[in-house]
Amino acid sequence: MVKTIETPAAEFKSKCLRILDEVHSTGGSVIITKRGKQVAMLVPAPSTKPRLKGLWKDKVTVDGDIRQFNTASDWESNF
């Protein structure tokens, strides 16, 4: 379960980097208050696009030699 915590602005200022790490790792959010009133909300950034390198790992297999192949039989010829 993703939790939301509330913290005063002064505490957020002094523990900012730790709080950012916690939000990133847990996916939770932080409501920042000033004099007891909610003024801002810190939420995790949307996930980034997956890297292309390794995207097809364990999804595609290679059958045969991929460096030397003959496609002549794939084309019709009248010669």
VENMOLIN-V584297 format. One record per helix or strand of 3 or more residues. SS is the DSSP state (2 for helix, 1 for strand). FROM is the first residue (numbers start at 1). TO is the last residue. If there is no record, write none. Layout:
SS_FROM_TO ; SS_FROM_TO
This chain:
1_4_8 ; 2_9_14 ; 2_16_26 ; 1_29_34 ; 1_37_42 ; 2_72_74
